[in-house]
Amino acid sequence: MDESFILSEFDKLVNSGTVIYSDKEEIIEHLDGDLKFQFLLTSALAKKPTIQLNPPATNGIDELDQKREGSDISTHGFEIGEISTSHFLVANKFCWARPHLMLVTSDGYQRQYEGLDLNDIKSLWSLLSTLDTDYVAFYNCGQDGGCSRLHKHLQLIPTPPNLFASFLDSKDGEPPRVRFEWFYCRLNPHDKTPERLLEIYNHLLEQSTKKGKGLSENFGTALPNAACPHNFILTKRWMMVLPRQRAAINKEAGVNAIGMLGYIAVATQKEIDNWIRLGLTDSLRELGVAKQAA
């Protein structure tokens, strides 16, 4: 599946009104200490539901029509095509990028609080490595990782410039002084197989779990196969995993994986003002797992 086809299908969905996207976006930068944050202000998010601070338990899945068995994501009308026997590609309903995609498991019973497996990595890498443009893929694992749906899915967008992790794009880049734990790996040519990528992910997740264990829960307690709440971010050049403690400070201040890298999509100036009032650097420290003073 090539990028020109994906963009064509995405544009059709936007033009039909099925997908909400606005190309009249504005980037607003804000410096907080040593860190430069970017707010993406877009009207496309105006009708998106806010983050639920107390989401329903796992048995609270909606039983609406046109959802795959076991799924709480309605993909009917949004589907772009199959990537593999285990995953298919859909457009996100409320988009803050062109395109904003979801890679969803064909098995509707796979859960967003589970860690990634080889099928996830295989399907993701087969897509990511064939795209002409530089894309970033991310996974919000668990309630505290910033997910809002139970059906297991990853997301992809064209890579925004000047993320906190952009130092990884160069061999000698120096990391910014973030105040939360993150673990990363620059990818060498021999790393770029699904099996090797899974090994790297599991190693980074193990490091994250040691830091994040016991700080939060995934959709309640005693869930089978539940992983430490975390964010996973992958480009063609690097991988990052960071443990999460909370999804949001309040209903207007929550972030996914990309938000933890300083790129926060919002619908209104009021949300930006709320973030600044709360303190951006301190908020990310609270949403992630705080680094201990040396």
C-alpha positions, 0 to 999 in steps of 0.5 A: 500500500503506497503513500499516494493511495493512502493520501487519496483515500484520506482526502476522499474521506475528508471531502465527504465529511466522514473524517474531520480535518482542517488544513488551517492549522496554527503552530504556537510555540511556548518556551518553558525553561529549557524546553520548547513546546509546540501547540497545534491549534486546529478546529478539527478537534473541537468536537472530539470528546475530552479525555475521560479521567474515570473511564469505564471498566473493560466490560463497558464496551459499547455494543453498537452496530458496525463494529467488529466482534469484541471491538469498541472502535467503529471503523465502518466507512473509515477503512483504507485497506488491509496491511496484513492478515492481522492488521488493517489501516483506517483514518482517524475520525478527528485528525490533526495531521494529513493523514492521521492513521490508525493501524488496528488489529483484525482481532477485535478482542486484542486490548490496548493495555497489552504490550506490542507483539511480533504481528504488531511490529511486522505490520507496522514496519511493513507500512512505515518502511514503505512510506516515502514521507517521514512518519512517526508511529505511536502506541498509547498503552493503557488508560494511563498511557493516554488511550481512549479505546480498548481495541488495540491500535497504533497511530501514524502521522507525518513526523512533526519537526522539533520534537523533544526526541528529534535529537535522535535523528542525528548521530551526535544529537544531545537529548534535552533535559526532560524531567520524566523517564524515557528510554530510546535506541537509535536504529542501525541497519541490522536493527531494521527487521521486525524480530530485532525491533521487537527485541529492542521494544521489549528491552525498552519496555523492561526498563520502563516497567522497572521505573513505572511499576506500581504507579498506576493501573490499566483499566482497573486491576488483575487484567490478563496480559496487561503491560506497564502503562507506557508510550511507544514511538517509532520512526525509521531511525529510532525507537522510544518507550516511556512509562506513564503515570497519568493520562491527564491533569484535567479534562483539558490537559491530557496528552498521548505519546506525541504530546509527551514529546512536546507537540500538543494538539488542541482545539482552542486557545483556552486549552493552551492557556490552561496548559501554561497556567498548569506549567508545561514541564511540571505537567509532563513530569507528573504525567510521565514518571518523574526523574529523580534528582541526581 
